[in-house]
């Protein structure tokens, strides 16, 4: 028909480069083409890395290291926020230790026997104790002497020996041993303090950094069970997955469900990720983190108490190899090599070297994906 002929001629004319009689339309067309070319170029230069793993395995700590190593570090406003996070960590962990001691008649004696003001102990056994004027940090500064004395009490130290049963953070000892520095009005958290501070990740956090014109987009999602339903929204166009597992969690239970062993939960999660059809062509890097804590813990809490077939005693290397084997045997894809790093993400220099390796692996994966090399 006539309409069909006009449509055909117009399209063919544009396709053959004859242009249109509308300069404004031509300009818009060129702008769109330019935008598409730039987006394609950007896509070829972007590496998307997804951080996965159960809660409290170190994902957010690596994000902090990226900020320190590749970006501008933490400004004064951020350090002020972390000051309150550090105060919260100390008070919540102390609350947990006091609560545990008060449930034991023998341990409760020193706490209730006159060594401490009854009001102070009552405040620490009540989760609202830091709501007084001055907030959490203000409470620390005001009560630093009592808190230091309480930390040294035998019943509190005995409780801390069982920290793995009480959901006490790995950095508790670090902060309690630095109370003199922390409980000062002029306290400004150091980079190391920020790396040790613990704040549960909720939702999806994203950070980017650029190396040699290549953009690395790192996506961190909460690891607790309630957060995992959000993971699917991050699965599109992933270049590589960094799966985090804690070497030291073999004798710990989930925060969300106290009867479930953390390492068993982590192994189950890794099984689901490494064998997920969605990720069959995605590079997977396994971070066995918290090596510093594991090195000390395995001396006091035998790995063989939790894995009967383990025969390496308290040897650090043997323990690492055994746990690495637990994860790698779950990989059912014979064409996939899972790269493993034994890490301590609170160590900035080690993190720098590991991140360089991750950059190389993910860049190579991106090139293979885009150019089928």
C-alpha positions as CSV (number, residue, x, y, z in Angstrom):
1,X,0.0,0.0,0.0
2,X,1.0,3.7,-0.2
3,X,1.5,3.9,3.5
4,X,3.7,0.8,3.5
5,X,5.8,2.3,0.6
6,X,6.4,5.5,2.5
7,X,7.4,3.7,5.6
8,X,9.7,1.4,3.6
9,X,11.4,4.2,1.8
10,X,11.8,6.3,4.9
11,X,13.4,3.5,6.8
12,X,15.6,2.4,3.9
13,X,16.7,6.0,3.3
14,X,17.8,6.4,6.9
15,X,19.5,3.0,6.9
16,X,21.4,3.8,3.7
17,X,22.7,7.1,5.1
18,X,20.5,9.4,3.0
19,X,19.4,11.1,6.2
20,X,16.0,12.7,6.9
21,X,14.7,16.1,6.1
22,X,14.4,16.8,9.9
23,X,17.7,18.1,11.3
24,X,16.4,17.9,14.9
25,X,15.4,14.2,14.4
26,X,18.9,13.5,13.0
27,X,20.5,15.2,16.0
28,X,18.5,13.1,18.5
29,X,19.3,10.0,16.6
30,X,23.1,10.8,16.7
31,X,22.8,11.5,20.5
32,X,21.1,8.2,21.1
33,X,23.7,6.3,19.1
34,X,26.5,8.1,20.9
35,X,24.9,7.3,24.3
36,X,24.6,3.6,23.4
37,X,28.2,3.5,22.2
38,X,29.4,5.1,25.5
39,X,27.2,2.7,27.6
40,X,28.6,-0.3,25.7
41,X,32.2,1.0,26.3
42,X,31.4,1.5,30.0
43,X,30.0,-2.0,30.3
44,X,33.1,-3.4,28.8
45,X,35.2,-1.6,31.3
46,X,33.1,-2.4,34.4
47,X,33.7,-5.3,36.7
48,X,30.8,-6.2,39.0
49,X,31.8,-8.1,42.1
50,X,29.2,-9.6,44.4
51,X,30.1,-10.2,48.1
52,X,28.1,-13.2,49.5
53,X,28.3,-15.3,52.6
54,X,26.6,-15.7,56.0
55,X,26.5,-12.9,58.5
56,X,29.5,-11.8,60.5
57,X,32.1,-13.3,58.1
58,X,33.9,-10.0,57.1
59,X,32.2,-8.8,54.0
60,X,31.7,-5.3,55.3
61,X,35.2,-5.2,56.6
62,X,36.5,-5.7,53.1
63,X,34.3,-2.8,51.9
64,X,36.0,-0.6,54.6
65,X,39.4,-1.7,53.3
66,X,38.5,-0.8,49.8
67,X,37.6,2.7,51.1
68,X,41.0,2.9,52.8
69,X,43.1,1.5,50.0
70,X,41.4,2.8,46.8
71,X,39.4,5.8,48.0
72,X,39.6,8.7,50.3
73,X,39.3,6.9,53.6
74,X,36.9,8.0,56.3
75,X,36.0,11.7,57.0
76,X,35.3,13.3,60.3
77,X,31.6,12.8,60.1
78,X,32.0,9.1,59.4
79,X,34.5,8.7,62.3
80,X,31.9,10.3,64.6
81,X,29.4,7.7,63.5
82,X,31.9,4.9,64.2
83,X,32.6,6.4,67.6
84,X,29.0,5.6,68.6
85,X,29.2,2.2,66.9
86,X,32.3,1.3,69.0
87,X,30.5,2.5,72.2
88,X,27.5,0.4,71.3
89,X,29.7,-2.7,70.6
90,X,31.4,-2.3,74.0
91,X,28.1,-1.8,76.0
92,X,26.1,-4.5,74.3
93,X,28.9,-7.1,74.8
94,X,29.4,-6.0,78.4
95,X,25.6,-6.3,78.9
96,X,25.7,-9.8,77.5
97,X,28.6,-10.8,79.8
98,X,26.9,-9.3,82.9
99,X,23.6,-11.1,82.0
100,X,25.5,-14.4,81.7
101,X,27.3,-13.9,85.0
102,X,24.1,-12.9,86.9
103,X,22.5,-16.2,85.8
104,X,25.2,-18.1,87.7
105,X,25.0,-17.8,91.5
106,X,28.7,-18.3,92.0
107,X,29.6,-15.7,89.3
108,X,26.9,-13.2,90.4
109,X,28.4,-12.9,93.9
110,X,31.2,-10.5,93.1
111,X,28.8,-8.4,91.0
112,X,26.2,-8.2,93.7
113,X,28.5,-8.3,96.8
114,X,29.5,-4.7,97.1
115,X,32.4,-4.5,94.6
116,X,30.2,-2.5,92.3
117,X,27.3,0.0,92.8
118,X,24.0,-1.9,92.5
119,X,22.7,0.8,90.1
120,X,25.7,0.3,87.8
121,X,25.1,-3.4,87.5
122,X,21.3,-2.9,87.1
123,X,22.0,-0.5,84.3
124,X,24.3,-2.9,82.5
125,X,21.8,-5.7,82.8
126,X,19.1,-3.5,81.2
127,X,19.3,-2.9,77.5
128,X,18.1,0.6,78.0
129,X,21.0,1.5,80.2
130,X,22.6,3.8,77.6
131,X,19.6,6.0,76.9
132,X,20.6,8.5,79.5
133,X,21.7,12.0,78.6
134,X,25.0,11.9,76.6
135,X,24.0,8.6,74.8
136,X,26.2,5.5,74.6
137,X,29.5,7.2,74.2
138,X,28.7,9.6,77.0
139,X,27.9,6.6,79.3
140,X,31.3,5.1,78.5
141,X,33.2,8.2,79.3
142,X,31.3,8.7,82.6
143,X,31.7,5.1,83.8
144,X,35.1,4.2,82.3
145,X,36.7,3.3,85.7
146,X,33.8,0.9,86.7
147,X,33.8,-0.7,83.2
148,X,37.6,-1.3,83.3
149,X,37.3,-2.9,86.8
150,X,34.3,-5.0,85.7
151,X,36.1,-6.3,82.6
152,X,38.9,-7.6,84.9
153,X,36.5,-9.5,87.2
154,X,37.1,-13.2,87.1
155,X,33.4,-14.0,86.4
156,X,33.4,-11.7,83.4
157,X,36.7,-13.2,82.1
158,X,35.3,-16.7,82.6
159,X,32.3,-15.6,80.6
160,X,34.5,-14.2,77.9
161,X,36.3,-17.6,77.5
162,X,32.8,-18.8,76.4
163,X,32.3,-15.8,74.1
164,X,31.6,-18.2,71.2
165,X,28.4,-19.3,73.0
166,X,27.3,-15.8,73.9
167,X,27.4,-14.0,70.5
168,X,30.2,-11.8,71.7
169,X,32.0,-10.0,68.8
170,X,35.5,-11.1,67.8
171,X,36.8,-7.6,68.5
172,X,35.6,-7.4,72.1
173,X,39.0,-8.0,73.6
174,X,40.6,-5.4,71.3
175,X,38.2,-2.7,72.5
176,X,38.1,-3.6,76.2
177,X,41.9,-3.5,76.3
178,X,41.9,0.0,74.7
179,X,39.3,1.5,77.0
180,X,41.6,4.3,78.2
181,X,42.0,5.6,74.7
182,X,38.3,5.1,73.7
183,X,36.7,6.5,76.8
184,X,38.1,10.0,76.3
185,X,36.1,13.1,75.2
186,X,38.6,13.7,72.4
187,X,38.4,10.1,71.1
188,X,38.5,9.8,67.4
189,X,38.3,6.2,66.0
190,X,41.5,5.2,64.2
191,X,41.3,3.2,60.9
192,X,42.0,0.1,62.9
193,X,39.1,0.9,65.3
194,X,36.8,1.3,62.4
195,X,37.9,-2.0,60.9
196,X,37.1,-3.8,64.2
197,X,33.8,-2.0,64.8
198,X,30.8,-4.2,64.1
199,X,27.5,-3.0,62.6
200,X,25.1,-5.5,61.0
201,X,24.6,-4.9,57.3
202,X,21.0,-4.5,56.2
203,X,19.9,-4.0,52.6
204,X,22.3,-3.7,49.8
205,X,25.4,-1.5,49.9
206,X,27.5,-0.6,46.8
207,X,30.9,0.9,46.4
208,X,33.0,1.6,43.3
209,X,36.6,2.2,42.6
210,X,38.7,2.7,39.5
211,X,42.0,1.1,38.6
212,X,43.6,1.8,35.2
213,X,40.3,3.0,33.6
214,X,38.4,0.0,34.8
215,X,35.5,0.5,37.2
216,X,35.1,-2.1,39.9
217,X,31.6,-2.1,41.3
218,X,31.4,-4.1,44.6
219,X,28.0,-5.0,46.0
220,X,27.7,-6.0,49.6
221,X,24.5,-7.6,50.9
222,X,23.4,-8.5,54.4
223,X,24.3,-12.1,55.3
224,X,21.7,-12.9,57.9
225,X,18.9,-15.2,56.8
226,X,16.3,-12.4,56.7
227,X,18.5,-10.4,54.3
228,X,19.2,-13.2,51.8
229,X,15.9,-12.9,50.0
230,X,17.3,-9.6,48.6
231,X,20.3,-11.3,47.0
232,X,18.4,-12.2,43.8
233,X,18.2,-8.5,42.9
234,X,22.0,-8.3,42.6
235,X,22.6,-11.4,40.4
236,X,22.4,-9.7,37.0
237,X,25.6,-9.2,35.1
238,X,27.9,-10.4,37.9
239,X,31.6,-10.8,36.9
240,X,32.7,-12.6,40.0
241,X,31.5,-13.7,43.4
242,X,33.6,-13.3,46.6
243,X,32.1,-15.8,49.0
244,X,33.1,-15.1,52.6
245,X,33.3,-17.8,55.3
246,X,34.9,-17.5,58.7
247,X,37.5,-20.1,59.7
248,X,36.8,-19.4,63.3
249,X,33.1,-20.1,63.3
250,X,33.3,-23.9,63.6
251,X,32.3,-23.7,67.3
252,X,29.7,-20.9,67.0
253,X,25.9,-20.8,66.5
254,X,23.9,-18.5,64.3
255,X,22.8,-15.2,65.8
256,X,19.3,-15.8,64.3
257,X,18.9,-19.5,65.4
258,X,21.1,-20.6,68.3
259,X,20.8,-24.3,67.6
260,X,22.4,-24.0,64.1
261,X,26.2,-24.2,63.8
262,X,27.5,-21.3,61.8
263,X,30.0,-23.3,59.7
264,X,27.3,-25.8,58.7
265,X,25.1,-22.9,57.6
266,X,28.0,-21.4,55.6
267,X,28.8,-24.7,53.9
268,X,25.1,-25.1,53.0
269,X,25.0,-21.6,51.6
270,X,28.2,-22.1,49.6
271,X,26.8,-25.4,48.1
272,X,23.8,-23.4,46.9
273,X,25.9,-20.6,45.3
274,X,28.7,-22.7,43.8
275,X,26.3,-25.0,42.1
276,X,23.7,-22.4,41.1
277,X,22.9,-22.6,37.4
278,X,22.8,-18.8,37.4
279,X,26.5,-18.7,38.2
280,X,27.8,-21.5,36.1
281,X,30.0,-19.1,34.1
282,X,30.8,-16.8,37.0
283,X,34.2,-16.7,38.6
284,X,34.0,-17.6,42.3
285,X,36.6,-16.7,44.9
286,X,36.4,-18.1,48.4
287,X,37.6,-16.0,51.3
288,X,38.3,-18.1,54.3
289,X,38.5,-15.1,56.7
290,X,39.4,-14.4,60.3
291,X,42.6,-16.4,60.1
292,X,44.1,-14.4,63.0
293,X,41.2,-15.5,65.3
294,X,41.3,-19.1,64.1
295,X,45.1,-19.4,64.7
296,X,44.5,-18.7,68.4
297,X,41.1,-20.4,68.8
298,X,42.2,-23.8,67.5
299,X,44.7,-24.0,70.4
300,X,41.9,-23.8,73.0
301,X,38.9,-25.3,71.2
302,X,39.9,-28.5,69.2
303,X,38.6,-28.6,65.7
304,X,38.2,-32.4,66.2
305,X,35.5,-31.8,68.8
306,X,33.3,-30.6,65.9
307,X,34.7,-32.7,63.0
308,X,35.6,-36.2,64.2
309,X,37.6,-37.0,61.1
310,X,40.0,-34.1,61.6
311,X,43.4,-35.3,62.7
312,X,45.5,-32.2,62.5
313,X,45.4,-31.2,66.2
314,X,46.0,-27.5,66.8
315,X,48.1,-27.0,63.7
316,X,47.0,-23.8,62.0
317,X,47.9,-24.9,58.4
318,X,46.3,-28.3,58.8
319,X,43.1,-26.7,60.1
320,X,43.0,-24.3,57.2
321,X,43.5,-27.1,54.7
322,X,40.8,-29.2,56.3
323,X,38.2,-26.4,56.3
324,X,39.2,-25.5,52.7
325,X,38.5,-29.1,51.7
326,X,35.0,-29.0,53.3
327,X,34.1,-26.1,50.9
328,X,35.9,-27.2,47.7
329,X,34.4,-30.7,47.8
330,X,31.0,-29.1,47.4
331,X,31.8,-27.8,43.9
332,X,30.1,-30.1,41.4
333,X,31.3,-28.2,38.3
334,X,34.4,-30.0,37.0
335,X,35.2,-27.0,34.7
336,X,35.3,-24.5,37.5
337,X,38.3,-23.7,39.7
338,X,37.4,-22.0,42.9
339,X,40.2,-19.7,44.0
340,X,40.8,-19.7,47.7
341,X,42.4,-17.0,49.9
342,X,43.1,-17.4,53.6
343,X,42.5,-13.9,54.8
344,X,42.5,-11.5,57.8
345,X,40.4,-8.6,56.5
346,X,41.3,-6.4,59.4
347,X,45.0,-6.5,58.1
348,X,45.2,-3.6,55.6
349,X,48.5,-4.7,54.0
350,X,47.3,-8.3,53.5
351,X,44.0,-7.0,52.2
352,X,45.8,-4.8,49.7
353,X,47.7,-7.8,48.2
354,X,44.5,-10.0,48.2
355,X,42.5,-7.3,46.5
356,X,45.2,-7.0,43.8
357,X,44.8,-10.7,43.1
358,X,41.0,-10.3,43.1
359,X,41.3,-7.5,40.6
360,X,43.5,-9.6,38.2
361,X,41.1,-12.6,38.4
362,X,37.9,-10.5,37.9
363,X,39.4,-8.5,35.1
364,X,40.4,-11.7,33.3
365,X,36.9,-13.1,33.9
366,X,35.4,-9.9,32.5
367,X,37.6,-10.1,29.4
368,X,36.7,-13.8,28.8
369,X,33.0,-13.0,29.2
370,X,33.0,-10.0,26.8
371,X,35.3,-11.3,24.2
372,X,35.1,-15.1,24.6
373,X,38.9,-15.4,24.9
